[in-house]
Amino acid sequence: MAENWRQTVTNVSEHLFPGISYYNPPVDDYFIKLGNEIVSNLPLQMSLYFNVIFFPIWVIVTLLMLQIKFSCLSMLYQIIILVVVFVVIFIEAIRLYLGYVGNLLEKIPELAGFWILSVLLQAPLQLFLLLNGSLHSSVLEKVVQTIMALFLIVQLFTGYKALQDAARHSAEQFHITQFKMPGFPSNLELRTKSD
């Protein structure tokens, strides 16, 4: 009875999750583990997730406060603040998309683009909005801008680590596939044929 139940659970599991019955970590060799290793960075993904949730709040607060204080600014700062805010909004949307795609799909070009946009464009613009005293920022603006800057700082460090891990993993996969002999069955193929 127990063996019949076990076989039924195995069949249902195999139907729902194909290939699950062939997974055996202690027996798998290094090559199979490396091919299935997930190198997405969880802290980066969490930071991106909360940043995506917070981004609309930041946009609403920034645009409302910009409308309120716009007449108090000099003509030069009116032009500068308009350009900076709309460039930051545009870059942030692209940056968050590249971060999501690069991290979850482990795509190095997208992850590198995310990190470069963060370092070269977003960080200076966010710091300008946070630290410039001539913008007459309110307390609410400073709080919201500080939260965005903290997200950016966390994403700079975790994004760099994720980029390193993805590049290392990609290089290891390349070297392993380079040394695999064509026509020679792997341990996984041998195991599935014997079962």
C-alpha positions in Angstrom: 0.0 0.0 0.0 2.8 2.4 0.9 4.7 1.7 -2.3 1.5 2.3 -4.3 0.9 5.6 -2.6 4.5 6.6 -3.2 4.2 5.8 -6.9 1.0 7.8 -7.2 2.6 10.8 -5.5 5.6 10.5 -7.8 3.4 10.3 -10.9 1.4 13.3 -9.9 4.5 15.3 -9.0 6.2 14.3 -12.3 3.1 15.5 -14.2 2.9 18.8 -12.4 6.7 19.4 -12.3 8.4 17.5 -15.2 11.8 16.3 -14.4 11.4 16.5 -10.6 11.9 12.7 -10.0 15.3 12.9 -11.7 16.7 15.5 -9.3 19.1 13.9 -6.8 21.5 16.5 -5.3 24.0 14.1 -3.6 24.5 12.1 -6.8 24.5 15.0 -9.3 27.9 16.0 -10.5 29.3 19.5 -10.6 28.3 20.1 -14.2 24.6 19.5 -13.6 24.6 21.6 -10.5 26.3 24.5 -12.3 23.8 24.3 -15.2 20.8 24.6 -12.8 22.3 27.1 -10.4 20.2 30.3 -10.0 22.4 33.4 -9.5 19.7 36.0 -9.1 20.5 38.3 -6.2 17.7 38.3 -3.6 18.6 41.6 -1.8 18.7 43.4 -5.2 15.4 41.9 -6.2 13.8 43.0 -2.9 15.2 46.5 -3.2 13.9 46.7 -6.8 10.5 45.4 -5.8 10.1 48.0 -3.0 11.5 50.7 -5.3 8.9 49.9 -7.9 6.1 50.2 -5.3 7.6 53.4 -3.9 8.3 55.1 -7.3 4.7 56.3 -8.0 4.6 57.8 -4.5 7.8 59.6 -5.2 6.6 60.9 -8.5 3.3 62.2 -7.1 5.0 63.9 -4.1 7.7 65.4 -6.3 5.3 66.7 -8.9 2.9 68.2 -6.3 5.7 69.9 -4.4 7.2 71.1 -7.7 3.8 72.7 -8.6 3.6 74.4 -5.2 7.1 75.8 -5.1 7.6 76.5 -8.8 6.8 80.2 -8.5 9.2 80.7 -5.6 12.2 79.5 -7.7 14.3 81.6 -10.0 13.9 81.2 -13.8 17.2 79.3 -13.9 16.1 76.8 -11.2 12.7 76.5 -12.8 14.3 75.2 -16.0 16.9 73.1 -14.2 14.4 71.4 -11.9 11.9 70.7 -14.7 14.6 69.0 -16.8 16.1 67.1 -13.8 12.8 65.8 -12.5 11.6 64.6 -15.9 15.0 63.0 -16.8 15.0 61.3 -13.4 11.5 59.9 -13.9 12.4 58.6 -17.4 15.7 57.1 -16.3 14.2 55.5 -13.2 11.6 53.7 -15.2 14.2 52.3 -17.6 16.6 51.5 -14.8 14.0 49.5 -12.8 13.0 47.6 -15.9 16.6 46.7 -16.7 17.2 45.7 -13.1 14.3 43.4 -13.0 15.1 41.7 -16.4 18.8 41.6 -15.7 18.5 40.1 -12.2 15.6 37.7 -12.7 16.6 36.4 -16.1 20.4 36.6 -15.3 21.1 38.7 -18.3 24.5 40.4 -18.0 23.9 43.3 -20.5 20.7 44.4 -18.9 22.2 44.1 -15.4 25.3 46.1 -16.6 23.0 48.7 -18.1 21.0 49.0 -14.9 24.2 49.5 -12.9 25.7 52.0 -15.3 22.5 54.1 -15.3 22.5 54.0 -11.6 26.1 55.1 -11.2 26.4 57.7 -14.0 23.0 59.3 -14.2 20.6 58.5 -11.4 23.0 58.9 -8.5 24.1 62.5 -9.4 20.6 63.6 -10.2 19.1 62.1 -7.1 21.8 63.7 -5.0 21.1 67.0 -6.7 17.4 66.8 -5.8 18.3 65.8 -2.2 21.1 68.1 -1.3 20.6 71.3 -3.2 19.4 74.0 -0.8 18.3 76.4 -3.4 15.3 74.2 -4.4 13.4 75.1 -1.2 12.6 71.5 -0.4 9.9 70.7 2.1 10.3 68.1 4.9 8.0 65.7 2.9 10.2 66.1 -0.2 13.4 65.5 1.8 12.0 62.3 3.4 10.8 60.9 0.1 14.0 61.9 -1.7 16.1 60.3 1.1 14.2 57.0 0.7 14.8 57.0 -3.0 18.5 57.8 -2.4 18.7 54.9 0.1 17.1 52.5 -2.5 19.7 53.7 -5.0 22.6 53.1 -2.6 21.5 49.6 -1.8 21.0 48.9 -5.5 24.4 50.1 -6.3 26.1 47.7 -4.0 23.8 44.7 -4.5 23.7 45.3 -8.3 27.5 45.2 -8.4 27.5 41.9 -6.5 24.8 40.5 -8.8 26.7 41.6 -11.9 29.9 39.9 -10.5 28.0 36.7 -9.7 26.2 36.5 -13.1 29.5 37.1 -15.0 31.3 34.4 -13.0 28.4 32.0 -13.5 28.3 32.7 -17.2 32.1 32.2 -17.6 31.9 28.9 -15.7 29.1 27.7 -17.9 31.0 28.7 -21.0 34.1 26.8 -19.9 32.1 23.7 -19.0 30.2 23.6 -22.3 33.5 24.0 -24.1 34.9 20.9 -22.5 31.9 18.6 -22.9 32.4 16.0 -25.6 29.8 15.7 -28.3 28.0 12.3 -28.2 29.1 11.5 -24.7 26.1 11.1 -22.4 26.0 13.0 -19.2 25.1 11.4 -15.8 21.6 12.8 -16.1 21.0 11.1 -19.4 22.5 7.8 -18.1 20.3 8.0 -15.0 17.1 8.7 -17.0 17.8 5.7 -19.3 18.4 3.3 -16.4 15.1 4.3 -14.7 
